[in-house]
Amino acid sequence: MASVQLDDFIAGWVGGAASVIVGHPLDTVKTRLQAGHGYSNTVQCALKIFKNEHVAGFFKGLSFPLASIAVYNSVALGVYGNAQRAICQYRYGEDSRRGPALSDVAAASAVVGLVTVAIGAPVDLVKIRLQMQTQTVRSAKLNLVGVGSIHSIAMNNQPMYRGPVHCISRILRSEGIAGLYRGVGAMYLRDIPGYCLYFVPYMLLCDLMMPEGSTTPNLLSVCLAGGVAGTISWGTATPMDVVKSRLQADGVNETKYKGILHCIQKSYRTEGLNIRRVIKHGNKPFGPTRPC
């Protein structure tokens, strides 16, 4: 068996932390557009967040993904690199210098999707719940029936979730452990093909743009390959990401969806093929930070 190499895990951790800091404001806008109401387009959503919540509104829920997605990315890149090497060693032997075939890349990508969803589903759920917390819980009234009169007592406004730890504890109390994995089926349907459609084009483009006589692509080639591969991946994965986001946000104020198919059917009946919402706002928190 091939020994586990740690450099992929380290590269993934650094890349994950950087991507969260840079991408979280756009991810907040994406989540609001996918799961929220009252936003007509990206610019209007961003302006409304800034007007009502100021700059801090774009960074809601940042602390939890910053602490966890770096680990998530580390696992993703580490699993991919080591799975690919193990598959190549199994198929071609110890002494073979042959590079991975497309089938090897696809198999390693599928392993990444299987492993990372188990880790990332609770992280994603808490992030989305905190991002969707656009305002405090609405004032509620308790009607107390007295002798010949009804007295109303207004409850003080308070946020539903005070932070990641409070969010997790509240979900566990109200929904159990299964509540942390709400939308996990949609996440599997997004990530397994999504990783395959990222790494396969990425590898092909890196090979295509490899300078003659070189064994590794240069930085420009890596950036271009990663950008094109990310576009391909999210062009196909984001529709299921919309479903996942809606299932994970479901239950904050009300429960609207019974499952994946019900969410798809209800979304299609009310909005049709809303390409603007589906295609423009994907922000996958993962991508290679160095040549594979």
Number of C-alpha atoms within 10 A of each C-alpha: 9 13 8 14 13 15 13 23 23 18 18 27 24 15 22 28 21 14 20 23 14 10 14 21 19 17 22 27 25 24 25 25 22 22 19 16 9 10 15 11 13 18 11 13 20 22 12 15 19 14 11 11 14 13 13 11 20 19 18 22 21 19 14 17 23 17 14 19 25 25 20 25 28 26 21 29 30 23 24 26 22 19 22 23 22 19 19 22 18 12 12 14 12 11 7 10 10 10 11 17 13 15 12 19 25 21 18 24 28 20 19 23 24 14 17 21 22 14 17 20 21 21 21 24 25 25 25 22 24 23 23 21 20 16 12 12 15 13 10 12 12 11 11 11 10 8 6 5 8 11 10 12 11 10 12 11 12 12 12 18 20 11 16 19 12 13 18 20 13 15 20 14 11 9 14 13 13 12 19 19 21 23 25 23 15 20 26 21 15 24 25 22 17 25 28 23 22 27 25 20 20 28 20 14 19 23 15 12 16 16 13 8 6 8 9 17 21 15 12 11 20 22 18 15 26 24 15 14 23 23 17 16 25 24 16 16 24 22 20 22 24 26 26 29 24 24 23 26 29 19 16 14 12 8 10 14 18 10 15 18 12 13 18 17 13 14 17 12 10 9 11 11 12 12 10 12 21 22 16 14 20 24 20 18 19 21 21 21 18 17 16 16
